Amino acid sequence: MSSIRHTAAARLVQADARVLSWWRVLCGLAVLNVCLWLAVLHLVRTSGVYGGLQMALSGVYVMVCAYRSMLPRVDLERLVVVDTRLSSIFLGRAAATVAEICFALQLGLLVHQLGGHAGMPLVQAAAWAIPVFMVVAQGFCWHSVLTLNHITQAVESSLWAAGFCWMAALLGVIALDTSGWVQWVALFGILASMSFVGYVVSVDVPMYWRRYQHGRARGQTYMRLDQGARDAWQRRVQSGSWAAWKADALWLTPYFSVGVWISIGMVCIPG
């Protein structure tokens, strides 16, 4: 990690001070999050299938987010802070796909755990619909990355929001018929889920819709999937301008901080 930071810093001398500061924060978060996960691995006693799965899934998510934090990119714009081969849009999206599926499985597993504590087998069965929303979303995400069409990126975000709405509904059922720590975890999950949905509906989807409309207005042509795959593998647009990054920094920063902390926190739920 230190070698990546040294090489990257040398290439960012001309970057806007705000971009440099933001990138350094992301690098610090990467190191912090890896340390937190390792601390949980060594200090928190996990048991049973739930604990082992949560720890493994969280580990994948944490490590991929650390990689993406140190080499941030915006997929459709092919935007990168550091121009290295490891900053490949295709490579980053492939890693993100694996990580996001792991995170989605963690969410389904969490509701399944709480449903088990509450004695609700129907809720446990319904919990596996949560990752289904997010796995389907990956297909729309890849379509947008390869074709450069922002409309399917808006669909992807909407599917994540739908998955979190379903999760909040299941947690509501659990919260109504439980007490103690199970109820408190369910209530926190509802609050976190609906906060995410509110963010997606008010920030993410409108941003992608505006980009789609802007693309249509300037007559943007969309790529075939094979063309897009080559383009995503090879093309990178390095930018040190804060104006180019500030809109996406709004979601990238909580993604690599709060999202990772929630992933690590799910490891600590009793199985």
Secondary structure, DSSP 8 states (H G I E B T S, - for coil): -HHHHHHHHHHTTTS-HHHHHHHHHHHHHHHHHHHHHHHHHHHS---HHHHHHHHHHHHHHHHHHHHHHHS-EETTTTEESS-SGGG-HHHHHHHHHHHHHHHHHHHHHHHHHHHHHHT-HHHHHHTTHHHHHHHHHHHHHHHHHHH--HHHHHHHHHHHHHHHHHHHHHHHHHHHT--HHHHHHHHHHHHHHHHHHHHIIIIIHHHHHHHHHHHHHTT-----HHHHHHHHHH--EE---HHHHHHHHHHHHHHTTHHHHHHHHHHTS--
